[in-house]
Amino acid sequence: MTNVNIRNMLGLREVVNVSGTMTGLGASIAVPEVAEAMSGILPQFVEINDLQRKASAVIARLTGAEAGFVTASCSAGITLAVAGCMTQDNLAAIERLPDTTGLKNEIIVQMGHVVSYGAPVDQAIRITGAKPVLIGQATSAFEHHLEGAINERTAAAVYVVSHHVVNYGLLELTRFAEICHARNVPVIVDAASEYDLRGFLEAGADVVLYSGHKFLGGPTSGIVAGPKEMVRNTFLQNAGIGRGMKVGKESIYGAMAALEAWERRDHAAIRAREKSYLDLWREALGAYGGVSAVIEADPTHNPLDRLRVTIDPTVAHITAWDLVDALARGNPPVIARDHEVEHHYFYLDPCNLHPGQEEVVAKRLGEELDKARASNEIIATSLSDRNRRRFDTLRRWPD
Ligand SMILES: *Cc1c(COP(=O)(O)O)cnc(C)c1O
């Protein structure tokens, strides 16, 4: 496999990804159709705006929207869509951003949606010059918060669909959109890692944004879909703040190929394969005291289950985070999904494995749990040191 050779050649670790689609690991396995499309178009000249017209047709067909285009990332999509709602098609205003003088410049977001997907949601809004107006509190937002925040300076509202956001006490999309639309405020939905390409528009989103490199298995890219005029105003930002977020022909065409491959994908077969991985791991972990493994549905209802592995350190002789770290240090490194590890559990995500890697994961889990069982002491390092180490390492880059 060429990808293995590339990693050897460069001296990169051959990571096994059971954490999901993570930017820090290279996002996802691009499907073969994508690799072929990208290498096919790279040597050729194209008129980019014509290529984007073709992308618009594919996006429209798959999402049910009127139009669409491909940008650098979903994060770029948030920025460009917000900018489009402020400038409309005023080319001079587009060049003036982030100076928003004379424009509507307030963007409403529920406080519980202001999360980090690797960078803060509100920063993607602020870099346009817009002012995020946070409504409600971290774990609650009511209709009166939204109604009270809309005024003549409101340019748009941003709604985030994600396992990262607070999952109770906030306004659901349909009602959020109704309230916004009653006052002519467009709704931008960040659905970066959601599988549903139609439901958010049907629920009232105006513009919806996806990542091309997450479940779609495309190149690093973002997909914008919505009504023609809003998509156009978003697209026009490429002559302004969108310039630094540009995509080339290869990513536009790669994202088109990803969407078309998604349409043809045998989703039921993939689900069955993933289920067999979860069963394998659950069975392997069943042999260990202090370890419980349950299959859990995706929190935002994507058709994807994960294995939640809870560790009782007093019985298993290791904490959940020390186990995750031992797996990551191993050969090959196995990277688990550890956002919530302080609660003594982590997840194994089956959606980004190459055939055979499920066995590697089962074997490595067994090896580390055997080691812990044989240890006289409980392997328990400080969680706050662990978090600090992560940022210390980052700050030393490229060393
Ligand atoms: C991943 C993610 C993003 C960022 O997507 P990119 O395409 O990587 O920029 C934005 N929002 C949410 C909710 C995400 O999960």
The ligand as an SDF file (V2000), in Angstrom:
LIG
                    3D

 15 15  0  0  0  0  0  0  0  0999 V2000
  -15.0000   19.4780   12.3100 C   0  0  0  0  0  0  0  0  0  0  0  0
  -15.9580   20.5430   12.6320 C   0  0  0  0  0  0  0  0  0  0  0  0
  -15.7970   21.8210   12.1050 C   0  0  0  0  0  0  0  0  0  0  0  0
  -14.6180   22.1860   11.2930 C   0  0  0  0  0  0  0  0  0  0  0  0
  -14.6720   21.5700   10.0620 O   0  0  0  0  0  0  0  0  0  0  0  0
  -13.4310   21.7230    9.0770 P   0  0  0  0  0  0  0  0  0  0  0  0
  -14.0180   21.3250    7.7660 O   0  0  0  0  0  0  0  0  0  0  0  0
  -12.3980   20.7870    9.5600 O   0  0  0  0  0  0  0  0  0  0  0  0
  -13.0450   23.1380    9.1300 O   0  0  0  0  0  0  0  0  0  0  0  0
  -16.7520   22.7880   12.3700 C   0  0  0  0  0  0  0  0  0  0  0  0
  -17.7980   22.4990   13.1520 N   0  0  0  0  0  0  0  0  0  0  0  0
  -17.9920   21.2920   13.6800 C   0  0  0  0  0  0  0  0  0  0  0  0
  -19.2030   21.0640   14.5210 C   0  0  0  0  0  0  0  0  0  0  0  0
  -17.0790   20.2670   13.4510 C   0  0  0  0  0  0  0  0  0  0  0  0
  -17.2610   19.0520   13.9760 O   0  0  0  0  0  0  0  0  0  0  0  0
  1  2  1  0
  2  3  1  0
  2 14  2  0
  3  4  1  0
  3 10  2  0
  4  5  1  0
  5  6  1  0
  6  7  2  0
  6  8  1  0
  6  9  1  0
 10 11  1  0
 11 12  2  0
 12 13  1  0
 12 14  1  0
 14 15  1  0
M  END
$$$$
